[in-house]
Structure formats: structure tokens, C-alpha cells
């Protein structure tokens, strides 16, 4: 049975993320933002003490959404960066078929929507942090009806945005704190419409000590060849 705090978090997630009016008041969403045209993923081994401060860290270009994954090291809890390492990072590296780096590696891919997705709206959002959880959602509407385009995987990463200079980092970072993926192959019919959408909503745990004001979500959709078909990043704006 879920705790009262978690149930309340889920309730807030459902209200805030599904209500456009609420988005203007309390939700950080990708609505109205320019969509990224590239996705950069930087993978850093927790064993590498100097990688966080390395001046050769790959930098981003305008229009690029960036994710910083810290991989568990062979030193385990004794690894210099073990405090921010996650098993999600290792799972992501395996999913894209990249080898485990001993230092830092980066992968950049262009966002190339196919014909079936060009008319769809891709959206990500996050709600309020509550009792160690934060609501987040990812949506593509309308869902494509083309059978080939229907075989996609959606990823949603909860990231902590850290400014350049923090702990000596030469670049701004989006440190991945939590992530989930969903295989979108079912369609949900919208009320009063013949259109369909793909939609997922989660209550994601927030690590102790993380500043909720620094949290955002980055989402993307991949096909079964690993091509990025859509990407979006939430932006927080002050309530009117």
C-alpha cells in the first residue's frame, strides 16, 4: 500500500500535469519552448577523479539538450564520483550499445522526426517536489498511426542542472538523477476526438540533498534503430 505522502504526490502530479491552467502556475514544462535539434549524452566513470574538472569536457552547441550520466565505477562506493553515480547510467549505456569508458565519452545525435511524427506535439513536464518525490510526464499527441513509427521507446530523465564552476566543472551540467523508459505501442483514445496519444506519468524519487529548484526533465523518443525522433526539455517560469 502506498504511503499518504506518495498518494498526495501522485494526486498533485495528476492535477498539475494534466491541466493546462495549472501549468502556468506550478509546473515546469516544455510548452512554447524551441525543441532541441540534437541530444548530447556525456558518460563519465565514477572512478575518474579528474573527469568532472577536465577542461576538455565536450561542450554543447545551441539547440542541444545535454545529459550527464555518471557510471558506477569498479571502486564501488570508494570511487571519487560514487555519490552521484547511478545504475540508470549503466542501463542507458547498455541500451545504446556503447562501451564502458574509463574516463568520459560523449555521444551526439541529431533529432530527425520521420513523416509520421512531424505533425505530432511532443511534451514533457514536471510538477512539485513533495516528500522526496516529484511528478513528471511525457506525451506525444497525436500518436502516429503508421505501423513503422509505432515501434518507439520514450525516455524521460529527471536531471539536476548544475552551473559551470560547481566543484570545478568547466561546463554547465544536467546531472541525471532518475530516469524511466516506456515502450509506446498502445494508443489511448482522447475524449471527444478520434485522435490518439501516447502518454506516461510517474512519481519519481528525488535523492536526498538535491535542490528541487534545480530539477528539470528532458525527454526523447527513439525508434528501434536508435534514431532520435523527438526531444524536449522543461523550462520553469515564474507564476503570473
N, C-alpha and C positions, 0 to 999 in steps of 0.2 A: 504493500500500500504506500502511495506517495505521501510525503510529509505535507502539512498545511502550507509551509513556505513554498515548496515546489509547486503545489497546486495553484497558489496565488500567482507565482511567476508564470506558469502556463496560461493562466487566465489573462494576465496582463499582456502576454505575448499574443494571444488570440485577438484581444481587443485592439491593441495598438497596430499590429502588423496587417490587419485586415481592413482597417478603417482609414481611408484617405485623409479625413479630417484630423484624425489623431496623429498622422504622420507629421503635420505641420507643427504639432505641439510637443511631441515627446519622442519621436522616432528618427533615427539616423538612417536614411535610405538613399538609393541611387537615383531617385526620381529627379528629372531635369538636369542630370549631370552628363557630360560628354563621356561616351563609352570608351574604355581603353581599346587601343588598336594592337597592343602587344601585352604579353604576360611574361614577366621575368621571374624565375624561381632560383634563389640562391640557397645552396645546400652547404652547411658548414658542420664539420665534425666537432663534437664537444671536446675531443682530445686536443684540438688545436688552440693553444693558449693565446696565440697572437692573431688568429684569424679575424676576430672581432675588430681589431685595431689596424688591420692590414690596409695601407694606403692604396694597394692595388685592387681592393674590393670592386667588383664590377658595378658601374654606376648606371642609372636609368636615364632614358630619354623621355621627353614629353610624350604623353599619351600611353605610358607604360604602367601597368599595375604590377607591383612587385611583392613577392612573398619571401620572407626569410625563414627557412627551415633549419633548425639545429638538431643534428642527428646524435643519438646516443653513441658514446664512444666506447672503445674496448676497455677503458679505465673505469667504466661504470660511474658510480657516484663520486669517484675521485677525479673524474675528468674536469678540466678547468671550466667548461661551459655546461656542466651537467645540470645546473639549476634551471636552465631554460631549454634543455633538450626534451624531445617528446617522441613517443613511439609512433605518433601520427606522421612524423617526418620520415621515418624509415619506411612506413607503409606507402607514403607518397612516392618515395624514390623507387621502390619496388614496382609500383603501379606504372611508372613511366619507363621502366627498364633501364635506369641509369645505374652505373657502378657506384659503390660507396666511396666518397672522396676521403682522403686523409687530411685535407685542408678545406678549401672551399671550391665548389664548382657552381657554374651558373648555366641556366638553360633559358633561352628567349624564343618565344614562338609568336607568330602573328595571329591575330583574331581574324578568321576567314569564314564568315557565315555563308552557308550554302543557300541556294534559291529558296528552299522551304522555310528558312528561318529569317529571311530578310524583312518579312512583314510582321515578325513577332516582336513583342516588347519583353526584354529581359530585365528583371528587377531583383535587387537584394535589399534587405533592411535588418536593422536590429532594434530591440526595444530597450527597456531599462534594466539595469543590473539590480538583482534582488536576492538576498540570502545566498550569495555565491553562484547565482545563475543569471543568464541573460537570454532573452528570447531573440531568435533570428529566423529569417525566412528567405526563400529563394523561389523565383517564379518565372515561367515563360508562358506568355499568352499572346495570341492563341497558340496552342501546341500544333506542330506541323502534322499534316495528315499523310505526308509522303512516308512510305514504309521505310525507306532507307534512312531518312532523317530521324525516324522514331527511335533508332538504336543509339541513345546518347547516355552519358553519365554526367550528372551535375555534382559539382563540388562547392562547398561553402566553408570558408576559413574565417575563424574569429582571430583577428590579429591585433596586437598592441603596437601602435605607431610610436616609434622612439626617435627623437630628433638626432640629427648629426651631432657628434661630440659627446654623446652619452657613453660613458665607460670607454671613451677614446675612439668610438666608431667614426670613420671618415664620411659615412653616408647616413642618410635617414633610413630607418629600417621599419618594416612591417613584420614583426616577430609573430609567427604562427603560434597561437595559444590553444586552439581547439579546432577541430575540423570534422565535417561529416560528408559523406557522399551518398548519392541516390541514383539508382538506375531508373531512368524515366522511360517507361514503356507502356504505361497505362494513362488513360485520359479521363479527366473529371469534367463532367458537363456543367457549364455555368448556368445558373438560373436565368430564365427568360432569354436564352440565347442558344444558338446552335453551335457556338464556338466551344472550344475546349482549352484547358490549360494544364500545364504541369506545375505542381506546387508542393513544396515541402516546408515544414515549420518545426523548429526544435527549441528546446530549452537547453542551452549549452553551459557547462560548468566554467567558472572563471577561477583561475589559480589565485591562491591567497597572496595578497600583496600587490596584485595588478591594479593599476589605476583605471577604473571604469571609463573615465573621460578620454582615455587614450584608445579605447577599443572601437574597432570598426569591422566590417565584414567585406570580404572580397569573394565573389562567386564567379564561376565559369562553367561552361558546358563543353564536353569533349565528345567526339564520335569514337567509334571503335578502332579507328586508326590513330587516335591521339591528337587529332586536329582540334584546335580551339575554335568553337563555332560562335560563342558569345561570351562576354565578360562584363562585369560591373563591379563598382565599389561604392559603398555607402559613404555619405558625407553628412556630418551633423551641422545643422544651422540653428541659430538662436530662435526660440519661440517668439512669435509676434506679441 
